[in-house]
Amino acid sequence: MKKTISYIILAIFVLLFFLSIFYQVQETQVAVVTQFGRPVRAVEASGLRYKLPYPFQRVTKYDSRLLTFDPQSSEFLTKDKKNLIIDAFILWRISDPIKFKVSVADRYGAEARLADLLYSALGTQIGTAPFHELISDVPGEQRLAEICKVIQEGCNEIAMENYGIEVKRTLIKRITYPPQNRVAVFERMKAERGRIARRYRSEGEESAQKIRSDADLEAALLLAEANQQAIIISGDGEAKAANIYRKAIQKDPEFYRFLRSLDAYNKFMTDRTIIVLPNDSELLQVLRDGPP
């Protein structure tokens, strides 16, 4: 029985020994082997590896994939003195595992250093950029992508040199005003939109007035032309009527005078008309002598 227990204990020690000298690196990992706390080599290829047993050597594994760091948003001042709250994030990965191990030790330490780098770069770039280069609807005026690229290059240079970190991308995902400034900003926006609306209404009224004036002018011209045509037609008619009258008179002057007398009787005589005229009046000739 004692012999069996001894074999079991020996087997356990052998197993622990092998477990202490072999380790596995996954596809998504890099490893750093330290000897008495000092890094001796980095292992970036996946597979089964070996080392000296603990406490001579130890292995620290890190995630080799592209990582996202999204720090707290912070307030910055633009070149034209506008306070903005900017929320940005970093995409990063480990480029030098040994330098990473020595300088920041782990992911939490790395993200603390990256936050300092990001805030510093944001403060520098936002402080030298006017507001319209960050937010603008004018084509070609906004430079947000260029600013993010400059921030990424600055952070990457320092992180690669000091921490063994490669900064792949820095992006600004949100820009807003501080809560204490939002009411005033919204009021300014409303006033600005009101001014634009008044300008549009004024331009519309001006255009409408111009259209009405053009229409009135066109109507006046059409009426004048129509009146001119009416006068010409009326004049032609009167001229033709006068010509007809002239020809009729020339054919039978006496009959024409007879008709004119009848027209005169029709205009001034009624069943109650009393007229006192001399006997030789031409007006009474028809009544006295009858038709010619």
C-alpha positions in Angstrom: 0.0 0.0 0.0 2.8 2.4 0.9 4.5 1.5 -2.3 1.4 2.4 -4.4 1.1 5.7 -2.6 4.7 6.4 -3.4 4.2 5.7 -7.1 1.1 8.0 -7.2 3.1 10.8 -5.5 6.0 10.3 -7.9 3.6 10.4 -10.9 2.1 13.6 -9.6 5.5 15.2 -9.3 6.5 14.0 -12.8 3.2 15.5 -14.2 3.8 18.8 -12.4 7.3 18.8 -13.7 6.2 18.4 -17.3 3.5 20.9 -16.9 6.0 23.4 -15.6 8.4 23.0 -18.5 5.8 22.9 -21.4 3.4 25.6 -22.3 1.1 26.3 -25.3 0.8 29.5 -27.3 -2.5 30.0 -29.1 -2.9 31.6 -32.6 -4.3 34.8 -31.0 -1.4 35.1 -28.4 2.2 36.1 -28.0 4.3 35.0 -25.0 7.2 36.5 -23.1 9.5 34.1 -21.2 11.1 35.7 -18.1 14.0 34.3 -16.1 14.0 35.5 -12.5 11.8 38.4 -13.6 14.0 39.4 -16.5 12.6 38.9 -20.1 14.8 36.5 -22.1 12.7 35.9 -25.3 9.4 36.5 -27.0 7.4 33.7 -28.6 5.1 34.9 -31.4 4.6 31.5 -33.2 1.7 29.3 -32.0 2.3 25.8 -30.8 3.7 23.7 -27.9 6.9 25.2 -26.3 9.2 24.4 -23.4 11.0 26.4 -20.8 12.9 25.9 -17.5 10.7 24.9 -14.7 9.3 27.4 -12.1 10.8 29.3 -10.4 13.6 29.6 -12.9 11.5 30.7 -15.8 7.9 32.0 -16.1 5.7 32.7 -19.1 3.4 35.7 -19.6 0.8 35.5 -22.4 -0.7 38.5 -24.2 -3.5 38.9 -26.7 -1.9 39.5 -30.2 -5.1 40.6 -31.9 -6.2 44.2 -32.7 -7.6 45.6 -29.6 -10.0 48.5 -29.0 -9.5 51.1 -26.3 -12.4 53.5 -25.6 -11.5 55.9 -22.9 -13.8 58.4 -21.2 -14.8 61.4 -23.2 -13.1 64.7 -22.2 -13.6 68.4 -22.7 -11.3 70.4 -25.0 -11.0 74.0 -26.2 -10.9 74.8 -29.9 -8.8 77.5 -31.5 -11.8 79.9 -31.6 -12.5 79.3 -27.9 -15.4 76.8 -28.1 -15.7 74.2 -25.4 -16.3 70.7 -26.9 -16.7 67.2 -25.3 -14.9 64.8 -27.6 -15.3 61.0 -27.4 -12.5 59.1 -29.3 -11.1 55.6 -29.3 -7.9 53.8 -30.3 -7.3 50.6 -32.2 -3.9 49.1 -31.1 -1.9 45.9 -31.0 1.3 44.6 -29.4 4.3 45.0 -31.7 7.2 44.3 -29.4 6.2 41.9 -26.6 9.4 42.3 -24.6 9.2 46.1 -24.6 5.5 45.8 -23.8 6.3 43.5 -20.8 9.0 45.8 -19.4 7.2 49.1 -19.9 3.5 48.5 -19.2 3.3 44.9 -17.9 -0.3 44.3 -19.0 -3.3 45.6 -20.9 -4.5 47.9 -18.1 -1.1 49.6 -17.9 -1.0 49.9 -21.7 -4.4 51.5 -21.8 -3.5 53.9 -19.1 -0.5 55.1 -21.2 -2.6 55.2 -24.3 -5.2 57.4 -22.6 -2.4 59.9 -21.7 -1.1 59.9 -25.2 -4.6 60.3 -26.7 -5.7 63.1 -24.4 -2.4 65.0 -25.1 -2.7 64.6 -28.8 -6.4 65.6 -28.9 -5.7 68.7 -26.8 -2.9 69.8 -29.1 -4.8 69.2 -32.4 -8.2 70.5 -31.2 -6.5 73.6 -29.7 -5.0 74.5 -33.1 -8.2 73.8 -35.1 -11.2 76.2 -35.5 -14.6 74.8 -34.9 -15.6 74.7 -38.6 -12.7 72.3 -39.3 -14.3 69.8 -37.0 -18.0 70.2 -37.9 -19.1 71.8 -41.2 -21.5 71.3 -44.0 -19.4 73.2 -46.4 -17.6 70.9 -48.9 -13.8 70.8 -48.4 -13.9 72.8 -45.1 -14.0 69.9 -42.6 -10.6 68.4 -41.7 -11.7 65.9 -39.1 -10.2 62.9 -41.0 -6.8 64.7 -41.3 -6.8 65.6 -37.6 -7.5 62.0 -36.7 -4.6 60.9 -38.9 -2.2 63.3 -37.3 -3.3 62.2 -33.8 -2.8 58.5 -34.8 0.7 59.2 -36.2 1.8 61.1 -33.1 0.4 58.4 -30.7 1.9 55.6 -32.7 5.4 57.1 -32.8 5.6 57.5 -29.0 3.8 54.2 -28.3 6.1 52.2 -30.6 9.3 53.8 -29.2 8.4 53.5 -25.5 5.8 50.8 -25.0 6.1 48.3 -27.9 2.6 49.2 -29.0 1.4 49.9 -32.5 -1.4 52.4 -32.8 -3.3 51.4 -35.9 -6.1 54.0 -35.8 -7.5 56.8 -33.7 -11.0 58.0 -34.5 -13.3 60.6 -33.1 -16.8 59.1 -32.8 -18.7 61.9 -31.1 -18.4 65.7 -30.7 -20.9 67.5 -28.5 -21.2 70.6 -26.3 -20.9 70.6 -22.5 -24.3 70.3 -20.7 -24.0 73.9 -19.4 -23.6 75.2 -22.9 -26.2 73.2 -24.8 -29.2 75.5 -23.9 -27.3 78.5 -25.2 -26.2 76.7 -28.3 -29.7 75.4 -29.1 -31.0 79.0 -28.6 -28.3 80.3 -31.0 -29.2 77.5 -33.5 -32.9 78.4 -33.3 -32.1 82.1 -33.8 -29.9 81.3 -36.7 -32.5 79.0 -38.3 -35.1 81.8 -37.7 -32.8 84.3 -39.4 -32.4 81.9 -42.4 -36.2 81.3 -42.5 -36.8 85.1 -42.5 -34.3 85.5 -45.3 -35.9 82.8 -47.3 -39.4 84.3 -46.8 -38.0 87.7 -47.7 -36.5 86.3 -50.9 -39.7 84.5 -51.6 -41.8 87.7 -51.2 -39.4 89.5 -53.4 -39.7 86.8 -56.1 -43.4 86.8 -55.7 -43.6 90.6 -56.0 -41.4 90.4 -59.1 -43.6 87.7 -60.7 -46.8 89.8 -59.9 -45.2 92.9 -61.4 -44.2 91.0 -64.5 -47.7 89.5 -64.7 -49.3 93.0 -64.3 -47.0 94.5 -66.9 -47.8 91.7 -69.3 -51.5 92.0 -68.6 -51.3 95.8 -69.2 -49.5 95.3 -72.4 -52.0 92.7 -73.6 -54.9 95.1 -72.7 -53.3 98.0 -74.4 -52.7 95.9 -77.5 -56.3 94.7 -77.4 -57.6 98.2 -76.9 -55.5 99.3 -79.8 -56.9 96.5 -82.0 -60.4 97.4 -80.8 -60.0 101.1 -81.7 -58.5 100.1 -85.1 -61.4 97.7 -85.8 -64.0 100.3 -84.5 -62.4 103.0 -86.7 -62.5 100.7 -89.7 -66.2 99.9 -89.0 -67.1 103.5 -88.6 -65.2 104.4 -91.8 -67.1 101.6 -93.7 -70.4 102.8 -92.1 -69.7 106.4 -93.1 -68.8 105.2 -96.6 -72.1 103.3 -96.8 -74.0 106.3 -95.6 -72.2 108.5 -98.1 -73.1 106.2 -101.0 -76.7 105.9 -99.8 -77.0 109.7 -99.6 -75.5 110.1 -103.1 -78.1 107.6 -104.5 -81.2 109.3 -103.0 -80.6 112.4 -100.8 -84.3 113.1 -100.4 -85.0 109.6 -99.1 -82.1 109.9 -96.7 -83.4 113.1 -95.3 -86.8 111.4 -94.9 -85.2 108.6 -92.8 -83.3 111.1 -90.7 -86.5 112.9 -90.0 -88.2 109.7 -88.9 -85.3 109.0 -86.6 -85.6 112.4 -85.1 -89.4 111.9 -84.5 -88.6 108.6 -82.8 -86.2 110.2 -80.4 -88.1 113.3 -79.2 -91.8 112.4 -79.8 -94.0 110.4 -77.5 -97.8 110.1 -77.0 -97.7 113.1 -74.7 -95.2 115.3 -76.6 -96.4 118.8 -77.3 -94.3 120.7 -79.9 -94.8 124.3 -81.1 -93.1 124.9 -84.5 -93.6 127.3 -87.3 -95.5 126.0 -90.3 -92.5 126.3 -92.6 -90.2 124.2 -90.3 -88.3 121.5 -92.2 -88.9 119.2 -89.3 -92.7 119.3 -90.0 -92.3 118.8 -93.7 -92.9 115.0 -93.5 -95.9 115.5 -91.2 -97.3 118.2 -93.5 -96.4 117.0 -97.0 -95.9 113.2 -96.4 -93.1 111.1 -97.8 -91.3 112.4 -100.8 
